[in-house]
Amino acid sequence: MTVLCLAERDGDGLAAESLAAVSFARSLAERCGGEVTAVVFDLDASAPWAADCDAAEVCVVSAPGLTGYPPVAWARSLELLAEQRHAVAVVAAATDRGTEVLAHLGALTGFPVAANCLQAEPAGAGDGQGTRWQLVRQRWAGSVLEDAVLDAPLALLTVAADYVADPGDLADGRPEMRRTTLVPELSAGDLAVQATQSQEVSTGVSLATARVVVGGGRGVGGPEGFTALEELASLLGGVVGVSRVVTSAGWRPHRQQVGQTGTKISPELYLACGISGAIQHMAGCLNARHLIAVNTDPDAPIIARAEYAVIADLHELIPALVTAIQARLASTAR
């Protein structure tokens, strides 16, 4: 009764979203009387990050030509491992990569994929030869929770970005972890498409899990306008998020987009600067505990949704706020 979980890297460790997905997988495995195998690609399983992983086993996948991010090859490796371990489910975080890889895995196996799950448990034999799974998952960008039934020999599930593990899931402590390797035989077609990117310095804080997000929209004015927002986010221990129009204009990368087609966030504070508040953007920040909007337009839709609104020019307000915080920190350090 193995549950596989695709674990994505962040720098030299696992992404926070993947750690949450592993906890989800462990909860599912315990209900099935099984255990979790975390599947990582070209990541050192003996590194310190392993202590934070709830899996009973970490399987490192490595093969010639398996560099960068080839989604079909990742899916093929998961298919092979699922067959070898007689897995009952494959789980991944609902990130861009997790969603894409499970979509490919669904195409390879012919099984359906249930996205943005918050709960899953076996509910007896299905109509076919597989298991029936009772699910709770997010729909409409998290504004609706759906009770659903999945009937499949192998459950393919992505875990909602704002999933929080139940402390009871970890009541028995962390399992003693085994480390294994898999060297899949991959075809040229499996490796034909690969995404590569330059190595970036990780801040250790992801957009999906940050406690503070400083958002910027069209009102920022251009790429150079984000300098002050980045400085403010750094002072607050947070990260920068952006609206879709910003990524469409090429000012910032898509991974920083907040919204229905970007990342859903649930910070303690979301400071939205120069963002009008289109419904697609608001769908991505529904779970922000406190929303403060800075905008020159008092009739912008985001103003009605904000807990506090500041009608001001962000190019004057944000530098002043940065200066004030720096002065406060300097006086405290004395």
C-alpha positions as CSV (number, residue, x, y, z in Angstrom):
1,M,0.0,0.0,0.0
2,T,2.6,2.5,-1.1
3,V,1.7,6.2,-1.7
4,L,4.2,8.0,-4.0
5,C,4.7,11.7,-3.6
6,L,6.6,13.9,-6.1
7,A,8.9,16.1,-4.0
8,E,10.2,19.2,-5.8
9,R,13.4,21.0,-4.8
10,D,13.9,24.5,-3.6
11,G,17.6,25.3,-3.6
12,D,19.4,22.5,-1.9
13,G,16.2,21.2,-0.1
14,L,12.6,20.5,-0.6
15,A,10.0,23.2,-1.5
16,A,7.6,24.0,1.3
17,E,4.7,23.0,-0.9
18,S,6.2,19.6,-1.4
19,L,6.8,19.1,2.3
20,A,3.1,19.8,2.8
21,A,2.2,17.3,0.0
22,V,4.3,14.6,1.7
23,S,2.4,15.2,4.9
24,F,-0.9,14.8,2.9
25,A,0.5,11.6,1.4
26,R,1.4,10.2,4.8
27,S,-2.1,10.9,6.1
28,L,-3.5,9.1,3.1
29,A,-1.1,6.2,3.5
30,E,-2.0,5.7,7.2
31,R,-5.6,5.4,6.2
32,C,-4.6,2.7,3.7
33,G,-2.3,0.9,6.1
34,G,0.7,1.8,4.0
35,E,3.7,4.1,3.8
36,V,5.0,7.1,1.8
37,T,7.8,7.1,-0.7
38,A,9.0,10.6,-1.6
39,V,10.4,10.8,-5.1
40,V,13.1,13.3,-5.9
41,F,15.1,14.0,-9.0
42,D,18.8,14.7,-8.8
43,L,18.7,15.8,-5.1
44,D,21.0,14.6,-2.4
45,A,18.8,12.4,-0.1
46,S,21.5,12.4,2.6
47,A,21.3,16.2,3.0
48,P,19.8,17.8,6.1
49,W,16.5,18.5,4.4
50,A,15.6,14.9,4.8
51,A,15.0,15.4,8.5
52,D,12.0,17.6,7.7
53,C,10.4,15.0,5.4
54,D,7.6,12.7,6.7
55,A,8.2,9.9,4.2
56,A,9.3,6.4,5.2
57,E,11.4,6.3,2.1
58,V,13.1,8.7,-0.3
59,C,13.7,7.5,-3.8
60,V,16.3,9.4,-5.8
61,V,15.7,9.2,-9.6
62,S,18.7,9.6,-11.7
63,A,19.4,8.6,-15.3
64,P,21.6,9.7,-18.3
65,G,20.1,12.8,-19.9
66,L,17.8,13.4,-17.0
67,T,18.8,17.1,-16.4
68,G,16.8,20.2,-16.0
69,Y,13.1,19.6,-16.0
70,P,11.8,17.1,-18.6
71,P,8.1,16.6,-17.5
72,V,7.4,13.5,-19.6
73,A,10.5,11.8,-18.2
74,W,9.4,12.6,-14.6
75,A,6.0,11.2,-15.3
76,R,7.5,8.1,-16.9
77,S,9.7,7.5,-13.9
78,L,6.6,7.9,-11.6
79,E,4.7,5.4,-13.7
80,L,7.6,2.9,-13.5
81,L,7.9,3.3,-9.7
82,A,4.1,3.0,-9.2
83,E,4.2,-0.3,-11.1
84,Q,7.2,-1.6,-9.1
85,R,5.8,-0.6,-5.7
86,H,2.2,-1.5,-6.5
87,A,1.3,2.0,-5.5
88,V,-2.3,3.0,-4.7
89,A,-1.8,6.7,-5.2
90,V,0.6,9.3,-6.6
91,V,0.5,12.7,-5.0
92,A,2.1,16.0,-5.9
93,A,1.8,19.6,-4.8
94,A,-0.5,21.7,-7.0
95,T,2.5,23.7,-8.3
96,D,3.1,24.4,-12.0
97,R,5.4,21.4,-12.2
98,G,3.4,19.1,-10.0
99,T,0.2,19.8,-12.0
100,E,2.0,19.3,-15.3
101,V,3.8,16.0,-14.3
102,L,0.6,14.5,-13.0
103,A,-1.3,15.5,-16.2
104,H,1.4,13.6,-18.2
105,L,1.1,10.7,-15.8
106,G,-2.7,10.7,-16.3
107,A,-2.1,10.5,-20.1
108,L,0.4,7.7,-19.8
109,T,-1.8,5.6,-17.5
110,G,-5.2,6.5,-18.7
111,F,-6.3,7.4,-15.2
112,P,-8.0,10.7,-14.1
113,V,-6.3,13.4,-12.1
114,A,-8.1,15.1,-9.1
115,A,-6.7,18.5,-8.6
116,N,-6.4,20.8,-5.5
117,C,-7.3,18.2,-2.9
118,L,-7.5,18.9,0.8
119,Q,-8.7,15.5,2.0
120,A,-8.6,12.0,0.6
121,E,-9.4,8.6,2.0
122,P,-10.3,5.1,0.6
123,A,-14.0,4.4,0.5
124,G,-14.2,0.8,-0.5
125,A,-14.0,-1.0,-3.9
126,G,-14.9,1.0,-7.0
127,D,-17.1,0.1,-9.9
128,G,-14.2,-1.3,-11.8
129,Q,-11.1,-3.1,-10.4
130,G,-9.8,-0.1,-8.5
131,T,-10.5,1.7,-5.3
132,R,-13.1,4.3,-4.7
133,W,-11.7,7.4,-3.0
134,Q,-13.6,10.1,-1.1
135,L,-12.2,13.5,-1.7
136,V,-12.6,17.1,-0.6
137,R,-11.0,19.5,-3.1
138,Q,-11.0,23.2,-4.0
139,R,-12.9,24.5,-6.9
140,W,-13.3,28.0,-8.4
141,A,-9.8,29.1,-7.1
142,G,-10.6,27.9,-3.5
143,S,-13.9,29.7,-3.1
144,V,-15.8,26.5,-3.1
145,L,-15.1,23.1,-1.5
146,E,-16.3,20.1,-3.4
147,D,-17.1,16.6,-2.0
148,A,-16.1,14.2,-4.8
149,V,-15.6,10.5,-5.5
150,L,-12.7,9.2,-7.6
151,D,-12.9,5.6,-8.9
152,A,-9.5,4.5,-10.3
153,P,-6.9,1.7,-9.8
154,L,-4.3,4.4,-9.1
155,A,-5.4,7.7,-7.5
156,L,-3.6,10.7,-9.0
157,L,-3.9,13.7,-6.7
158,T,-2.5,17.2,-6.5
159,V,-2.6,18.9,-3.1
160,A,-4.0,22.4,-2.7
161,A,-1.3,25.1,-2.2
162,D,-2.8,26.2,1.1
163,Y,-3.1,22.6,2.6
164,V,-2.0,22.5,6.2
165,A,-1.2,19.2,7.8
166,D,-3.3,18.1,10.7
167,P,-1.0,17.8,13.8
168,G,-2.7,14.5,14.4
169,D,-1.2,13.1,11.2
170,L,2.2,13.4,12.9
171,A,1.2,12.1,16.3
172,D,3.4,9.0,16.0
173,G,6.5,11.0,15.1
174,R,8.6,10.8,12.0
175,P,9.3,7.4,10.4
176,E,12.8,6.1,10.1
177,M,13.7,6.9,6.5
178,R,15.1,4.6,4.0
179,R,17.0,5.8,0.9
180,T,16.8,4.1,-2.4
181,T,17.6,5.0,-6.1
182,L,15.8,4.4,-9.4
183,V,17.5,4.5,-12.8
184,P,14.7,4.4,-15.3
185,E,15.1,3.5,-18.9
186,L,14.0,6.6,-20.8
187,S,13.5,7.0,-24.5
188,A,14.6,10.0,-26.6
189,G,10.9,11.0,-26.8
190,D,10.7,11.1,-23.0
191,L,13.6,13.6,-22.9
192,A,12.7,15.6,-26.1
193,V,11.2,18.5,-24.1
194,Q,13.2,19.9,-21.2
195,A,12.9,23.2,-19.4
196,T,16.2,24.7,-18.1
197,Q,16.6,27.8,-16.0
198,S,19.5,29.7,-14.5
199,Q,20.2,28.9,-10.9
200,E,18.9,31.5,-8.6
201,V,19.7,32.2,-5.0
202,S,16.8,30.9,-2.9
203,T,15.5,33.2,-0.1
204,G,14.1,30.1,1.7
205,V,10.6,31.7,1.5
206,S,8.1,30.7,-1.3
207,L,5.3,32.9,-2.5
208,A,2.7,30.2,-1.5
209,T,3.9,30.0,2.1
210,A,5.2,33.5,2.8
211,R,3.8,35.2,5.9
212,V,4.1,38.6,4.2
213,V,3.6,39.4,0.5
214,V,4.1,42.8,-1.1
215,G,2.2,42.9,-4.3
216,G,2.7,45.1,-7.3
217,G,0.4,45.7,-10.3
218,R,0.2,48.0,-13.3
219,G,0.5,51.0,-11.0
220,V,4.1,50.2,-10.3
221,G,4.8,51.6,-13.7
222,G,7.5,49.2,-15.0
223,P,10.3,46.8,-14.0
224,E,12.3,49.5,-12.2
225,G,9.4,50.3,-10.0
226,F,9.7,47.0,-8.1
227,T,13.0,48.0,-6.5
228,A,11.2,49.7,-3.6
229,L,8.7,46.8,-3.2
230,E,11.6,44.3,-3.0
231,E,13.3,46.4,-0.4
232,L,10.1,46.6,1.7
233,A,9.4,42.9,1.3
234,S,12.9,42.1,2.5
235,L,12.5,44.3,5.6
236,L,9.3,42.6,6.4
237,G,10.7,39.1,5.9
238,G,8.4,38.5,2.9
239,V,8.4,38.2,-0.8
240,V,7.1,40.1,-3.8
241,G,4.0,39.0,-5.7
242,V,2.5,40.5,-8.9
243,S,-0.7,40.7,-10.9
244,R,-1.2,39.0,-14.2
245,V,-0.8,42.2,-16.2
246,V,2.7,42.6,-14.8
247,T,3.8,39.1,-16.0
248,S,2.0,39.6,-19.3
249,A,4.1,42.8,-19.8
250,G,7.3,40.9,-19.0
251,W,8.1,43.0,-16.0
252,R,8.4,40.1,-13.6
253,P,8.4,36.2,-14.0
254,H,5.2,34.2,-13.9
255,R,6.3,32.4,-10.8
256,Q,5.6,35.6,-8.9
257,Q,2.0,35.9,-10.2
258,V,-0.8,35.9,-7.6
259,G,-4.2,34.9,-8.9
260,Q,-6.4,32.2,-10.4
261,T,-3.8,31.4,-13.1
262,G,-0.9,32.0,-10.8
263,T,-0.1,31.2,-7.1
264,K,-2.8,31.2,-4.4
265,I,-1.4,32.8,-1.3
266,S,-2.4,32.8,2.4
267,P,-0.1,35.3,4.2
268,E,-0.7,37.1,7.4
269,L,-0.3,40.3,5.5
270,Y,-0.9,41.1,1.8
271,L,0.1,44.7,0.9
272,A,-1.2,45.2,-2.6
273,C,0.3,48.2,-4.4
274,G,-1.1,49.6,-7.6
275,I,-3.3,46.6,-8.1
276,S,-6.9,47.2,-9.3
277,G,-8.2,43.9,-8.0
278,A,-9.6,42.0,-10.9
279,I,-11.7,38.9,-9.9
280,Q,-8.9,36.6,-11.1
281,H,-6.4,38.3,-8.9
282,M,-8.7,38.3,-5.9
283,A,-9.2,34.6,-6.2
284,G,-5.6,34.1,-5.5
285,C,-5.5,36.1,-2.3
286,L,-8.8,35.1,-0.7
287,N,-7.0,33.5,2.2
288,A,-4.9,36.5,3.1
289,R,-5.6,37.3,6.8
290,H,-5.0,41.0,6.4
291,L,-5.3,42.9,3.1
292,I,-4.0,46.4,2.8
293,A,-4.4,48.2,-0.6
294,V,-2.4,51.2,-1.8
295,N,-4.0,52.8,-4.8
296,T,-4.6,56.2,-6.3
297,D,-8.0,55.2,-7.4
298,P,-10.6,55.1,-4.6
299,D,-13.0,53.2,-6.8
300,A,-10.6,50.4,-7.6
301,P,-12.4,47.0,-6.9
302,I,-9.6,46.0,-4.5
303,I,-10.5,48.9,-2.2
304,A,-13.9,47.3,-1.3
305,R,-12.1,44.0,-0.4
306,A,-9.3,45.5,1.6
307,E,-9.3,45.7,5.4
308,Y,-7.4,49.0,5.1
309,A,-7.0,51.2,2.1
310,V,-4.5,54.0,1.5
311,I,-5.4,56.3,-1.3
312,A,-1.9,57.5,-2.2
313,D,0.9,57.3,-4.8
314,L,2.8,54.1,-4.1
315,H,6.0,55.8,-5.5
316,E,5.8,58.2,-2.6
317,L,4.4,56.0,0.1
318,I,6.5,52.9,-0.2
319,P,10.0,54.7,-0.1
320,A,8.7,56.6,2.9
321,L,7.6,53.4,4.6
322,V,11.0,51.8,3.9
323,T,12.8,54.7,5.4
324,A,10.6,54.6,8.5
325,I,11.1,50.9,9.0
326,Q,14.9,51.2,8.5
327,A,14.9,54.0,11.1
328,R,12.9,51.9,13.5
329,L,15.2,49.0,13.1
330,A,18.3,51.2,13.6
331,S,17.0,52.6,16.8
332,T,16.1,49.2,18.1
333,A,19.6,47.9,17.4
334,R,21.2,50.6,19.5
